[in-house]
Amino acid sequence: MLKILAQSNETANVGNDIYMANIVRCLHGVLPPEASVITKPLIRSFALSRALNKLGAFAFNASKIVDISRPLALDFDLVVISGPRVSNTGEGAETFIKFMKYLKERNTPYALLSCGSYNYGLEERDFWCKVFEKYPPLIFSTRDDYTYDTYGQFAKYSLKSVCTSLFSSINFPITKKVSLVGCWDDNENFTYDQISKWIDAEGFGGNYRYRAIVDPFALGNVIKLKVAKSPIPCLISLSYMDYLDYYSQTSMMFSSRVHCCAPVLSYGGEAVLLNKTGRKRLFDAIGVESRPLPSNKQLNIFSLNPENIRQRYDEFTNFLKNSLSDYFSSFH
C-alpha cells in the first residue's frame, strides 16, 4: 500500500493550511483507494501552544507537533512538502535542509508542491541551486514562473503551475450566503479610515465589514491588542475552513497578504493587494485581470476568470497522477 506523508512548510498562518489542504485534496483525487495520505505540520513549537493558551479560547493538541530532527515513526513511500518558501535566511531554511538530508539518508523521495521563492534575489537563487543539486526533489511544482525557471531543472518531474490556494473553489465548493466587503488583515501602511473611505467610494458602504487576522499562531497578547484596536468584528480561528467560508462570501478583499487575496479570487471575488511584494508573481502566473482602484490609482483591483482556475487545476492533477504513476510501479 502506498503511504504518503504530507507536511506543510511551516504552520505560521492560515494561508499555509489552505494550500496544504488543497494539495491533500488533489492527492486524494489521483491516488488509488488503498493509498493513504497522512498529514502533519512540519514546524510547530510549544511556544505556540503557550501563546494560544493566553487567549483562553483555544485548545492546542501538543501531540500533533513533529520534531523533524528525530526519526519519523512510520516509513513513507513519498514525503510531500506543501507550499515551501525557499528562503536562504532564518531558522526555517536550516530546518528544511536538515529534513532533506534526513530523507536522502533514508532513500525516501520527496516532493515540493506549490513551491515559491521568497525575495527572488541572486543570493537566494545561488544558495538553493546548490541545495537542490545536493538534495534534488522527485516532484516539483511552483506557484510562479520564476521559481520554476530557476529550480525546475533539479527535479525528475516538474511543472510550472500556480498556487494551490487558487483551487479552493474546486476542492472546497461553498455556496455564498452574504456579501462581505472591506475585509483585510494587518498593514502598517494603511489605516482603517483610509480603507473605509475606499470602500465607501466604490459603493460598498452599506455592506457588512469584517476583518480577518490570519496569524492565529502569533503571540496571544499581540492578538488581543489587534482585536481591542479593531473598530470592526474580527475573525480568528485555528480552522482553515472558517477562513474559506469567510473568503467565499467576500466580494472585495483589501489585504497585504497574497494568501488572503488568492482564495477570494478563486471564489469569484475581487481583491486589492496593499503592498508591493515579489510574491505577487503567483497572480501573474494564473493570469489575473486588473484595473486601477478609482479611489486610489496606485492600487489595482484584481479579478480572475474561473476558466483559468479549472484549466490549471486539471493540469496540476494530471501532472500529479502521471508523475506518481510513472515513478511507482504499483500504480499500473
Secondary structure, DSSP 8 states (H G I E B T S, - for coil): --EEEEEES--SSHHHHHHHHHHHHHHHHHS-TT-EEEEEES---HHHHHHHHHHTS----GGG---TTS--SS--SEEEEES-EE-SSHHHHHHHHHHHHHHHHTT--EEEEEEEESS--HHHHHHHHHHHHHS--SEEEESSHHHHHHHGGGSSEEE----GGGGHHHHS-----S-EEEEB---TTS-HHHHHHHHHHTT-TTS---EE---TTS-HHHHHHHHHH-SS-EE--S-HHHHHHHHHTEEEEEES-HHHHHHHHHTT-EEEE-S--GGGHHHHHHT-EEEEETTEEEEEEEE--HHHHHHHHHHHHHHHHHHHHHH-GGG-
